[in-house]
Amino acid sequence: MAEFLSLRDAVARYVEDGATLAMEGFTHLIPFAAGHEVIRQRRRDLTLIRMTPDLLYDQMIGAGCAKRLIFSWGGNPGVGSLHRLRDAVEKGYPHPIEIFEHSHAAMACAFEAGAAGLPLAVLRGYVGSDLPKVNPQIRFIECPFSGERLAAVPSVRPDVGIVHAQRADRQGNVLVEGIVGVQKEVVLAAERSIVTVEEIVDDLAAGPNACVIPGWAIDAIVVAERGAYPSYAHGYYPRDNAFYKAWDAIARDRQAFDTWLQDHVFSQGDDA
C-alpha cells in the first residue's frame, strides 16, 4: 500500500547502487525531479530502462549513475543527439556504458509482459532490421501453433519503477491524464515503485483519456510540484522548449555540463 514520503526518503529507501531502474513518462510527465534526486544521492552502477530516453537520462548518464542502458531511440526531441550519452558510449566518459537498443514496439511489449509477470514478450517485429545482430536480447522463436517465426525479448521487470503523475488521492491512488504511456505497466512490473505527483487531492476527478494506478500497486508517493519540468504536465504547466534547445550546448561540453549539474541539481536538494 502506498506510503507518503519525501523525495529524499523515497529514493534513499528504494533506489540502491546496482539497481535496475525504469523511469517513464511519454512526452510529458517525465520524472525529472526524481532523477535529479538519484543524481544527488550519487547512485552508481544503475541499469537504466526507458522508451525514448531524452534529457533526463542524458543527465543521469553524464553524472555517472549508469552502467547500462536498455532503450528505444535516444535523443533530444526536435534538437539532436544526447551528448552525455554519446560521450559515454564513444569515449567512455565519465565511464563506459553498455547499451541494448530495441524498437519502440518491443519496449512497449516488454513492459506489458513485465506487468503481467511473464519472462518474455513476443511480437512480430525486427524483420529486415540489423538490431538483432548487435543486441543479444533479441531472439527469434517459432510459434508452437502456427510455426510462424516471431521475435522475443526479455520482459522489463525492474527493481524500481519511477513515474510522475498529476495527482494522488489520500488513499494513495494516482491519476495519469493526457498522453498515457507505459506508466501503469512500469508500476505493475517493478518490484518497488515510486510515484511523484503535482498534488494530493480528495477526489481524483478522472476524465477521458486517463488512467488510475491503484494505491496497492505503489510503494511510495511523493509530492513534487513541477516534478516533470522541463517536460510538461498536462493541465499544470507547459514544456520548456527553450531549455531543450539550450541543453544541446550545455551537454556538448563536459565543463559546461558539470557546472550546470552543480548549479541546478546538487544545489537544489529536497528539503521536504
Disulfide bonds with the S-S distance in Angstrom:
none
